[in-house]
Amino acid sequence: MLRKILPLTLVALLSVPASAAVIEVEIKKFNFIPQQLSVNVGDTVIWSNKEKRQYHSVWFKEAGDEEPDYFFPDETYQRTFNQAGTFNYICGPHPKMTGIITVK
């Protein structure tokens, strides 16, 4: 019985990133800072709204996602990236605000 469980356990361990990171993107003056970001599979990006009065969203519209709820000053939005690729996003209420996440 142990022989059958061991390979499955090994496969499960190999598919988990060794050290996932948490990276912050700040929102200030209607900009995502940084606007372009490169992360690894398994990393989490947290967008922090640093505006004084303005709400925003982080919408991966091109990926077919529904627009998430708006978040207000001192609130955050987060997403974990579990596959490689390039992910463009916008702020729903301010579509001129754009960002790009590249996942390696």
Backbone torsions as a table, in degrees:
resi	resn	phi	psi	omega
1	MET	NA	-38.9	-178.9
2	LEU	-61.1	-36.0	-179.3
3	ARG	-63.6	-34.9	-179.7
4	LYS	-73.4	-34.0	-178.1
5	ILE	-77.2	-39.3	-175.7
6	LEU	-56.6	-48.7	179.2
7	PRO	-62.0	-37.9	178.3
8	LEU	-65.4	-40.1	178.0
9	THR	-63.9	-42.6	180.0
10	LEU	-63.4	-42.7	178.5
11	VAL	-62.5	-43.7	179.8
12	ALA	-61.8	-41.8	179.6
13	LEU	-67.7	-36.2	-178.8
14	LEU	-71.4	-23.0	-177.9
15	SER	-86.8	-5.5	178.9
16	VAL	-93.0	129.6	178.7
17	PRO	-59.0	143.2	-177.4
18	ALA	-63.0	-43.5	-178.9
19	SER	-150.5	89.8	179.3
20	ALA	-70.6	143.1	-178.3
21	ALA	-108.8	161.0	172.9
22	VAL	-117.4	122.6	-175.6
23	ILE	-119.9	137.5	-179.1
24	GLU	-102.9	137.6	170.0
25	VAL	-115.9	124.9	178.6
26	GLU	-92.6	147.8	173.9
27	ILE	-113.4	114.2	-179.8
28	LYS	-141.0	138.6	175.4
29	LYS	48.5	43.6	177.7
30	PHE	61.1	38.2	176.5
31	ASN	-137.5	145.8	168.4
32	PHE	-89.4	125.9	-176.6
33	ILE	-125.4	110.4	1.0
34	PRO	-78.3	156.4	-178.7
35	GLN	-77.8	-31.7	176.8
36	GLN	-121.0	137.4	-175.6
37	LEU	-143.2	139.0	175.9
38	SER	-113.2	127.3	-178.6
39	VAL	-132.4	173.1	177.0
40	ASN	-102.1	156.9	175.2
41	VAL	-55.0	132.7	-180.0
42	GLY	96.6	-13.4	178.9
43	ASP	-73.5	153.4	177.1
44	THR	-113.6	133.6	175.4
45	VAL	-107.9	132.8	177.3
46	ILE	-116.5	121.5	175.7
47	TRP	-93.3	125.6	-179.3
48	SER	-111.7	123.5	179.7
49	ASN	-81.6	108.2	-179.0
50	LYS	-102.6	11.2	177.9
51	GLU	-69.4	164.1	178.0
52	LYS	-84.5	-36.2	-175.9
53	ARG	-140.7	-2.7	-167.9
54	GLN	-100.0	139.5	174.4
55	TYR	-92.6	158.0	-179.9
56	HIS	-146.9	173.2	168.8
57	SER	-140.6	163.0	174.7
58	VAL	-120.7	103.9	-170.2
59	TRP	-117.2	117.3	175.3
60	PHE	-90.0	67.3	-173.5
61	LYS	-62.8	-44.1	-178.9
62	GLU	-61.9	-26.7	179.4
63	ALA	-80.5	-4.0	179.7
64	GLY	88.6	8.7	179.7
65	ASP	-72.4	150.5	171.1
66	GLU	-74.4	150.8	177.9
67	GLU	-67.5	128.2	178.7
68	PRO	-75.1	170.9	176.6
69	ASP	-60.2	150.8	174.7
70	TYR	-70.4	151.0	172.9
71	PHE	-126.8	147.9	-167.4
72	PHE	-106.0	173.4	179.5
73	PRO	-48.9	137.9	-178.9
74	ASP	69.9	10.9	173.8
75	GLU	-106.9	165.9	-178.2
76	THR	-132.3	163.7	172.6
77	TYR	-134.5	141.3	179.2
78	GLN	-136.8	156.1	179.0
79	ARG	-149.4	135.7	174.7
80	THR	-100.1	133.6	-177.1
81	PHE	-101.7	111.2	-175.2
82	ASN	-105.8	7.2	175.5
83	GLN	-144.8	151.0	179.9
84	ALA	-72.9	153.2	177.5
85	GLY	148.9	-177.6	176.8
86	THR	-112.5	127.8	-174.5
87	PHE	-123.3	108.9	177.1
88	ASN	-86.0	144.5	177.1
89	TYR	-143.5	161.8	178.6
90	ILE	-135.4	168.6	169.1
91	CYS	-93.7	120.6	-177.1
92	GLY	-53.0	-53.6	-178.5
93	PRO	-75.2	-12.5	-179.1
94	HIS	-135.3	73.1	-171.4
95	PRO	-63.9	-9.5	174.1
96	LYS	-77.4	-13.7	173.8
97	MET	-82.4	116.6	-178.0
98	THR	-130.3	158.0	176.2
99	GLY	-151.5	164.0	-179.5
100	ILE	-137.0	129.5	172.5
101	ILE	-113.0	123.4	174.8
102	THR	-106.2	122.8	-177.6
103	VAL	-108.9	122.3	-178.8
104	LYS	-98.3	NA	NA
